[in-house]
Structure formats: structure tokens, C-alpha cells
């Protein structure tokens, strides 16, 4: 069986137009579910005094002790050298700065 390239191109083009783009396919955040459970994944909710939990299992990680709007991070390990960050005191004791950018992929606060 030999494929006709001229007949294949219009079919692929029509298929591409019918497929939703990635921007359209993303679902909006369900803020009602977050408020009912008491957990928030909004990056603005990461403030001093909030308890930090793993997003997947809701395991308690620690408490936010400080917020720095312009914290210095090693440039070779982070996307930018200076970013907004929170200081989390982990439940086993150590303190660690975590950048707020992308924090909601891993953690939620309550």
C-alpha cells in the first residue's frame, strides 16, 4: 500500500486543528476543594506561622518561620540567583530556605 502524501497532509492538518492546545486543555484550579479541606496551594498563602504539608499525602513537614522577598540562592542550582523564599523549620529540627516559585507542586499549607 502506497501512501499519497497529498491526501495525508490535509488529514493531518484537520486533526491538528481539532486537537485542543495545551493552554485550553489545562483545567482551572479547584479552590473550593482546597478551602473545604483547609489546605491551600496558593503561593500567596505561604506566610509566617503556617504549617507546611506534602501535597500528595498531607504529611506534616514543618512550620514557616520567615519570608524573604529577595533571598540569595546558588546560581548553579536554581533558575535565578535571587528569588522570594520561605524559611521552613522542619519537624525534625533543621531550618531550610525554599523558593516560593514552584513550591505548590510539592507543598500545601494549612
N, C-alpha and C positions, 0 to 999 in steps of 0.2 A: 504494500500500500504506500503510495507516494503522497506526501502532504503538499498541498498547494499553499504556498506562502502568502499569496494574495488573499485567500479566503480565511487564513488563520489570523492575520493581523486585525481585521475588523472585529472578529470574535473576541480576541484578547482585549482590544480597546473597549468594547462594550462591557466586558467582565470587569475591567478596571474601574469604569465609571459606576458600575452597580455596587462595587465593594465600598463600604464606608471607610473614611480615612481614620487614622488613629485618633485625631482630635475629636471626631464625632463619636468614636466608639467608647471613649472613657466615660464612666458613669460618675455622676456628681457624688460628693461625699454625703453620707447619711448622718447628718448632725443630730437628728432626733434619737438615733440609736446610741450615740455617744453620750448624750445628755441623760438618757434613761439609765444607762449603766453607771454613770458617774465618772467615766473615763473620758479624757479629751485628747484628741490627736492634733489639735490646732497648735501650730508652733508658737502662737502668742500666749498660750496657756502655760508655757514653761516659765514659771516665775518662782521667786524665792518662797520656800516653805511647802511647795507641792511635793507629793510623793511620786516617784518615778517607777513605772512598771513596764515589763516586757509587753509589747503589743500582742504577741501571739498567745501567751499563756497567762498574762496578767500577774506574773510573778513579781513581787516587790524587789526593786533594785536598790533604792535609796531615796534621799531627800535632796532637793535643790537648795544649796546654801548661798549661792551668789550668782549674779548675772553680769557679764561683761560685754558691752556693745562692740568693743574693738579688741578682742583678745588675740595675742600673737600665737600662731601655730607654726611648726616646722614646715617650710615651704615645699620640701621634697615629699611630704607625706599627706598634704592637704591641698585642695584645689586653689586656695588663696592663703597668703601668709597671715592676714588679719580678718577675723570673722566674729560675729556675735556668738557667744558661748555661755553655757551654764556650768557651774561647779556642782557636781553631784557627789554627796557623801554616801558611799556605798554602805550597805547594811553590815558588811564585814569590816568596815572602818576606813579604808583609804578614800582619799579625795581625788577626783579627776575632772578635768575640763573636757566638755563635749561640745562640738559645734552645733548650733541650732539648725543650721542648714542640713536638711535630710534627717533630722532627729526623729521625725514622726514615722519614718519607715521602720524603726526599731522599738521606740518607746512611746508610751502614753502617760499622762499624768492624772492624778486624782486629788 
